Every structure is written in C-alpha cells, then in structure tokens.
Amino acid sequence: MSSSRTRKKPWRRLRAKATTFLRIVFAGTAGFAVPSLRALHAAGHEIVLVITQPDRPGNRRKVTPSPVKVAAQELGLPVLQPEKIRDPAVVARLRELKPDLMVVVAYGQIIPADVLAIPARGVVNVHASLLPRHRGAAPIAHAILAGDRETGVTIMKMDEQLDHGPILSTRRTEIGVQEDAPGLTARLSRLGAELLVDTLARLDAIEPTEQDHARATVAPRLRRENGELDWEMDAQEMDRRVRALQPWPGATLPTARGRVKVLSGHVEGDRYVPDVVQAPGKKPAPAKQVLGRRDA
C-alpha cells in the first residue's frame, strides 16, 4: 500500500543517501524548485544561501514572494533576492561564502561566467527534460506539445550556454496519455529532487557526459498566441495544446461570445471534443452548457 506522506514529500527519506555534505548556494524561484531545496536540506547539506527572484505582483496585483522564498523561510535559510544575479554586490557575496557547489533549479535568470567560476565544484542544474531535447524555458509544455511519449529530468553541469553543459545523470518517465502540464510538472519536480540528492552523493564517481549537440531541440518561453486554437485544427494537436498550456497561457477557442478557455477535453475519431470550459469572468462549466450543440 502506498503512503501519501512518502509520495508528497520524498525528500524526507533522502538523509541517509548524502555521504558528502556540501556547502551549497541554491538558486531557484518557481514551485518546481521547492522539492529540490527541501531534499538538499533534509539530506544534510549546508545551504549557505538561497537566491530567488524579487517579490512580484501576483493575483489581484498583490505582491507575492516566490515559492522558493516561502520554503526557504520555513526552513530558516538565508534568502537573497537580487534583480540581477550578475550584480557586483551579489558576486562579491558569493565569493565571500566560498560554496562548494551551486544548485540552480527553475531560477529564471542566466547564470553569468563570473558566478559559474565561484563554487569550487561548479554549478549544477536540474532541467525538466531529457537533454539535449527541449533546451529552454518551457521544456514540460514543449514535451507535451511535441507528442513525446516520455520525458524526464537531467542533472547537468552548467556552462555559459543555455542548457548546454555536460550531463551528470538522467531519469526517465512516461508521459500519461491524458497528463497535463501541472500534473507532469509536479511529478518531475519530485523526480528531480530525488535524482539531485542521489547525484550529489555520487558526485566524485560520476564522469560527466558531453551532450550530443546535433540532436538539440529548443523549448522557448510560451506566448499567449500559443494557446489560440481554432475549430479547423487537427484533433490531436488541439488535445496536446489544451494539456500543455495549463495554467498559462491556457488554450482558447472562438465562440459567438468571444474566446473561451478549454480546461479539458478528449479526442473522438478525428474530432476534438471540449469537456470543461471557462468563459471570461465565469466559473468553469460543462462545455455543452457554454458552447452549445455545434461545438460540444
């Protein structure tokens, strides 16, 4: 019988796996990074600083801290929120700390060369794809958009180019037929946390593997227009977009009353059938109530 406690917080069972305890600077912002931060802390590593993006306006324009800042404060860890990590004062602070390693997970800024050179054992990154496939800001969405049957996480040593450095370890997982981006993100964040702790425990024995750069593909940042569907699109393409583009930008379809957001649906033969939609300013509702007989 599975334990919900273990499934939700796998980092709790990782303490015994860390045989070498490192002084780590952790850079992360998005919720995807939180399991990795908690896993490193639970494994016994000394996290000397957490770097995250400044508080930003969130829902209803309320200034909101990043998920990583919230987690770091819960763990009693020091937090720094520079506008730019390349700021000379930030670089000087990092040099003073003399970290063994820097870990970057969904941070949101390019790490400059002078920062990469500071940690004695370099900078490692947890990336949510099987590199060199889907390099870039939105690998999870692009894996679903591409119709990939599997994806995974990669731990790599960072260099000056985007998602380009040598690979330390990977772990694969299948993408569910109806899996959407939020669900896959949650799974990969846990998988990445486990793999990160395992990798650091074996760091001295790992020989980094150069990526096959000729096979690289890119996963650029999503744009609002990526979610604009129309009724003439291929059904499988519509299905992939609906699943991949949640929660932002979301997939929308045109109706007589304007575009509505499609929250879920399914493919019947060569036709995409929305199941749940959301009209502007309204709550989610069955598609048949909103779209009418023709489109639902």
Secondary structure, DSSP 8 states (H G I E B T S, - for coil): ---HHHHH-GGGG-GGG--S--EEEEEE-SGGGHHHHHHHHHTT-EEEEEE----EE-GGG-EE--HHHHHHHHTT--EE--S-TT-HHHHHHHHHH--SEEEEES--S---HHHHTSSTT-EEEEESS-TTTTBSS-HHHHHHHTT-SEEEEEEEE--SSTT-S-EEEEEEEE--TT--HHHHHHHHHHHHHHHHHHHHHTGGG---B---GGG--B-----GGGGB--TTS-HHHHHHHHHHTTTTT-EEEEETTEEEEEEEEEEETTEEEEEEEE-TTS--EEHHHHH-TTT-
